[in-house]
């Protein structure tokens, strides 16, 4: 069985630097929210937003160098034992016949 790990966000083709994706993976939130916040910030203060993006990128880079791939997928444990399936006892009437259910027309 081959185990695949998620790709490094810095080397993906569909991201600028992968900062929002990496922060989303680390803190378990949707990275689109952070991308929207940075996009909104560009209209308000472009210089500060770009500086904040690169600062967050430096933090992510240092954290990934110190602790590479912090969230590896856990291996799947498969048990071979079959669970015991027991039939539930059916309630019986006084004359020991099963209850008849009405049929919809």
C-alpha positions in Angstrom: 0.0 0.0 0.0 1.4 3.4 -1.0 0.8 6.2 1.4 0.6 9.7 -0.2 1.2 12.9 1.7 -0.2 16.3 0.8 2.0 18.4 -1.4 4.0 21.3 -0.1 1.9 24.5 -0.5 5.0 26.5 -1.6 5.6 24.3 -4.6 2.1 24.1 -5.9 1.2 25.7 -9.3 -2.1 27.1 -8.2 -0.9 29.3 -5.4 1.2 32.5 -5.1 3.3 31.4 -2.1 0.9 29.1 -0.4 0.7 31.2 2.7 -3.1 31.1 3.0 -3.3 27.4 2.2 -0.6 26.6 4.8 -2.2 28.7 7.5 -5.6 27.1 6.7 -4.0 23.6 7.0 -2.2 24.5 10.3 -5.2 26.1 12.0 -7.9 24.0 10.3 -10.0 26.7 8.6 -11.0 27.4 5.0 -8.1 29.3 3.3 -10.5 31.2 1.1 -11.5 33.3 4.1 -8.0 34.5 4.6 -7.6 35.1 0.8 -10.7 37.2 0.9 -9.4 39.2 3.9 -6.1 39.8 2.0 -8.0 40.8 -1.1 -10.1 43.3 0.8 -7.0 44.6 2.6 -5.4 45.4 -0.8 -8.1 47.9 -1.5 -7.8 49.5 1.9 -4.0 49.6 2.3 -2.0 47.8 -0.4 1.4 48.3 1.2 0.4 47.0 4.7 -1.5 44.1 3.2 1.4 42.9 1.1 3.8 43.4 4.0 1.4 41.4 6.3 1.2 38.6 3.6 5.0 38.3 3.3 5.3 38.4 7.1 2.8 35.6 7.4 4.8 33.8 4.7 8.0 34.1 6.7 6.3 32.7 9.8 4.9 29.8 7.8 8.3 29.1 6.2 10.1 29.1 9.6 7.4 26.9 11.2 7.6 24.4 8.3 11.4 24.3 8.5 11.4 23.7 12.2 8.5 21.2 12.1 8.1 19.8 8.6 4.6 18.3 7.8 3.0 18.7 11.2 -0.2 17.0 10.3 0.4 13.6 8.7 -2.6 11.5 8.0 -3.2 8.7 10.5 -3.0 5.2 9.2 -6.2 3.4 8.7 -6.7 0.4 11.1 -8.7 -2.4 9.6 -9.9 -5.2 11.9 -10.4 -8.6 10.4 -12.9 -9.8 13.1 -16.5 -9.9 11.9 -19.0 -8.2 14.3 -21.6 -10.5 15.7 -25.0 -9.7 14.3 -27.8 -10.9 16.5 -31.4 -10.7 15.4 -33.6 -8.7 17.7 -36.4 -10.7 19.2 -39.8 -10.1 17.7 -42.7 -9.4 20.0 -45.4 -12.0 19.9 -49.1 -11.7 20.6 -50.9 -13.8 23.1 -51.6 -16.5 20.5 -47.9 -16.6 19.5 -48.4 -15.2 16.0 -46.3 -12.3 14.6 -48.1 -8.9 14.4 -49.4 -8.1 10.9 -48.6 -4.6 9.7 -51.1 -2.6 7.6 -50.3 -2.3 3.9 -50.6 1.1 2.3 -52.8 1.2 -0.8 
